[in-house]
Amino acid sequence: SDLRPLPASFEAWAVTYIAPSRIAGPALKLKTGPTVSPLTLGEAKGWCRVDPDDHEDDVMIQALIDGYTGYLEKILGRAFIEQEWYLYYDEFPSAELQIPFGDVISVTAVEYLDGEPLVYTAWPNTNYTVDIVQNDGWINFVTAWPTEAAEQSNAVRITYKAGFGSGAASVPQALRNAIGMLVTMGYDDPMGVDYKQPLDGLPMPVQSMISPYRRIYV
């Protein structure tokens, strides 16, 4: 067959609209997970009407607690029990820096890739302030962001703690009740939740419990 080179104009279009590209934006990675659950095994067994002395299904019930806790955290955009996260940006922003997964308790470190070889360098906490009152946490610079940050993926790393608190009692009771109800459903009918519709697939009582805690992004 007669193979002809593509026109330069089409080649440029293909590079722009077809070639895969990396989407810039924040990335989250769990550093240290919570040490307790928002709902204890005993509480969950009460929801499931399981005798406290019957330990046959303990592993499964605990797995349901952990699974539904993570499920609700994801669809609500919140951390329930205190946990530590890494937040990565490819570069410092032009203004304040947003922490998109909360609720933020504190910022442990602001670091950026610098030097040769590249290593994360800590930025003194006197150079920035942290706003944890807003729905999202925000880091506001007092001194201008460092200009030494390398042009490298994940060049900026924020370490922070998020959650309602360190114990189950710090988690709003409505969210604890929602976990208990979902654990009961999972125990009685594992196919009872439509996971393809994360919010609409939940039963109305659960939706009512969790809707005030859903983070809305605009």
C-alpha positions as CSV (number, residue, x, y, z in Angstrom):
1,S,0.0,0.0,0.0
2,D,1.0,3.6,-0.5
3,L,2.1,4.9,3.0
4,R,2.3,8.6,3.2
5,P,3.5,10.7,6.1
6,L,0.9,12.5,8.2
7,P,0.5,16.2,7.5
8,A,2.3,18.3,10.1
9,S,-0.9,20.0,11.2
10,F,-2.6,16.6,12.0
11,E,0.6,15.5,13.8
12,A,0.4,18.5,16.0
13,W,-3.3,17.9,16.7
14,A,-2.6,14.3,17.6
15,V,0.1,15.2,20.1
16,T,-2.2,17.7,21.7
17,Y,-5.5,15.7,21.8
18,I,-4.5,12.1,21.6
19,A,-1.2,11.6,23.2
20,P,-1.6,10.6,26.9
21,S,-0.5,13.3,29.4
22,R,-0.1,13.4,33.1
23,I,-2.8,15.4,34.9
24,A,-1.3,17.9,37.3
25,G,-2.9,18.1,40.7
26,P,-2.6,17.0,44.3
27,A,-2.0,13.3,45.2
28,L,-2.7,11.7,48.6
29,K,-0.8,8.8,50.2
30,L,-1.6,7.4,53.6
31,K,1.4,7.6,56.0
32,T,-0.1,6.2,59.2
33,G,-3.5,4.8,59.5
34,P,-5.9,5.0,62.5
35,T,-5.3,2.7,65.4
36,V,-8.9,2.3,66.4
37,S,-12.3,2.0,64.6
38,P,-15.2,4.5,64.9
39,L,-17.3,1.5,65.9
40,T,-16.0,-1.2,68.3
41,L,-16.5,-4.8,67.5
42,G,-18.8,-5.1,70.5
43,E,-21.0,-2.2,69.2
44,A,-21.1,-3.7,65.8
45,K,-22.2,-7.1,67.1
46,G,-25.0,-5.3,69.0
47,W,-26.1,-3.8,65.7
48,C,-26.0,-7.2,64.1
49,R,-27.9,-8.8,67.1
50,V,-25.0,-11.2,67.6
51,D,-24.3,-12.6,71.1
52,P,-21.2,-10.9,72.6
53,D,-19.9,-14.3,73.6
54,D,-20.3,-15.7,70.1
55,H,-16.9,-15.1,68.4
56,E,-17.5,-17.2,65.2
57,D,-18.0,-14.2,63.0
58,D,-15.7,-11.7,64.7
59,V,-13.3,-11.5,61.8
60,M,-16.0,-10.9,59.3
61,I,-17.8,-8.2,61.3
62,Q,-14.5,-6.4,61.9
63,A,-13.8,-6.5,58.2
64,L,-17.2,-5.0,57.6
65,I,-16.5,-2.2,60.1
66,D,-13.2,-1.4,58.4
67,G,-14.6,-1.7,54.9
68,Y,-17.6,0.5,55.5
69,T,-15.6,3.1,57.4
70,G,-13.2,3.4,54.4
71,Y,-16.2,3.5,52.0
72,L,-17.9,6.4,53.9
73,E,-14.6,8.3,54.3
74,K,-14.1,8.1,50.6
75,I,-17.5,9.3,49.5
76,L,-17.7,12.0,52.2
77,G,-14.1,13.2,51.7
78,R,-13.3,13.0,55.4
79,A,-11.0,11.1,57.8
80,F,-12.9,9.8,60.8
81,I,-10.3,8.7,63.3
82,E,-7.0,10.6,63.4
83,Q,-4.6,9.5,60.7
84,E,-1.5,10.9,59.0
85,W,-1.3,11.7,55.3
86,Y,1.2,12.8,52.7
87,L,-0.1,15.3,50.2
88,Y,1.9,15.8,47.0
89,Y,1.9,18.7,44.6
90,D,4.1,19.0,41.5
91,E,4.9,22.7,42.4
92,F,4.1,25.4,44.9
93,P,0.9,27.3,44.0
94,S,0.8,31.0,43.3
95,A,-1.1,31.7,46.5
96,E,-2.4,29.5,49.3
97,L,-2.1,25.7,49.3
98,Q,-5.2,23.6,49.7
99,I,-5.4,20.4,51.8
100,P,-8.4,18.6,50.2
101,F,-9.0,15.7,52.6
102,G,-9.9,16.4,56.2
103,D,-10.8,17.3,58.7
104,V,-7.3,18.7,59.2
105,I,-5.9,18.5,62.8
106,S,-2.4,19.8,62.2
107,V,0.3,20.2,59.5
108,T,3.5,18.3,60.5
109,A,5.8,19.4,57.7
110,V,6.0,21.3,54.4
111,E,8.8,19.9,52.3
112,Y,10.1,20.3,48.8
113,L,12.6,18.5,46.6
114,D,15.9,20.3,46.4
115,G,19.7,19.6,46.2
116,E,21.7,17.0,44.3
117,P,20.7,14.3,44.7
118,L,17.1,15.4,45.2
119,V,15.9,15.1,48.8
120,Y,12.9,16.6,50.6
121,T,14.0,19.7,52.4
122,A,11.9,21.0,55.3
123,W,10.5,24.5,55.1
124,P,10.5,26.2,58.5
125,N,7.0,26.4,60.0
126,T,7.6,30.1,60.8
127,N,7.2,30.8,57.1
128,Y,3.6,29.7,56.9
129,T,0.3,29.6,58.8
130,V,-2.3,26.8,58.8
131,D,-6.1,27.5,58.6
132,I,-8.0,24.4,59.9
133,V,-11.3,26.3,60.5
134,Q,-12.3,26.1,56.8
135,N,-14.0,23.0,55.4
136,D,-10.7,22.3,53.7
137,G,-7.4,23.0,55.4
138,W,-5.3,25.8,53.9
139,I,-1.6,26.7,54.2
140,N,-0.9,30.4,53.8
141,F,2.6,31.6,53.3
142,V,4.1,34.3,55.4
143,T,7.4,34.2,53.4
144,A,7.1,33.5,49.7
145,W,7.1,29.9,48.7
146,P,10.6,28.5,48.0
147,T,11.9,29.0,44.5
148,E,14.4,26.1,44.8
149,A,11.7,23.4,44.4
150,A,12.8,21.1,41.5
151,E,10.7,20.8,38.3
152,Q,9.8,17.3,39.3
153,S,6.7,15.2,39.8
154,N,5.6,15.4,43.5
155,A,8.2,18.1,44.2
156,V,6.2,19.4,47.1
157,R,5.2,17.2,50.0
158,I,2.9,18.1,52.9
159,T,2.6,15.9,55.9
160,Y,-0.6,16.4,58.0
161,K,-2.9,14.8,60.4
162,A,-6.6,14.6,59.8
163,G,-9.7,13.2,61.5
164,F,-12.4,14.2,64.1
165,G,-10.1,13.0,66.9
166,S,-8.1,10.1,68.2
167,G,-10.9,8.0,69.7
168,A,-14.3,6.6,68.5
169,A,-16.2,9.1,70.8
170,S,-14.8,12.0,68.7
171,V,-16.6,10.8,65.6
172,P,-20.1,12.3,65.3
173,Q,-22.8,9.8,66.5
174,A,-24.6,10.0,63.2
175,L,-21.6,8.7,61.3
176,R,-21.1,5.9,63.9
177,N,-24.8,5.0,63.5
178,A,-24.4,4.9,59.7
179,I,-21.5,2.5,60.0
180,G,-23.5,0.3,62.3
181,M,-26.4,0.2,60.0
182,L,-24.2,-0.6,57.0
183,V,-22.4,-3.4,58.9
184,T,-25.8,-4.9,59.8
185,M,-26.8,-4.8,56.1
186,G,-23.5,-6.3,55.1
187,Y,-23.8,-9.0,57.7
188,D,-27.4,-9.9,56.7
189,D,-27.3,-9.2,53.0
190,P,-23.8,-8.6,51.5
191,M,-25.4,-7.5,48.2
192,G,-27.7,-5.0,49.8
193,V,-25.7,-1.8,48.8
194,D,-25.4,-0.7,45.2
195,Y,-21.7,0.3,45.1
196,K,-22.0,1.7,41.6
197,Q,-24.0,4.5,43.0
198,P,-22.0,5.5,46.1
199,L,-24.6,7.9,47.7
200,D,-27.9,7.1,45.9
201,G,-27.3,3.4,46.4
202,L,-27.3,3.7,50.2
203,P,-30.6,3.3,52.1
204,M,-32.4,6.5,52.9
205,P,-31.7,6.4,56.7
206,V,-28.0,6.1,56.0
207,Q,-28.1,8.9,53.4
208,S,-29.9,11.1,56.0
209,M,-27.2,10.4,58.6
210,I,-24.2,11.1,56.5
211,S,-25.5,13.9,54.2
212,P,-24.6,16.8,56.6
213,Y,-21.0,15.6,56.6
214,R,-20.5,15.4,52.9
215,R,-17.9,17.7,51.6
216,I,-19.0,19.9,48.7
217,Y,-16.5,21.2,46.2
218,V,-17.2,24.2,44.0
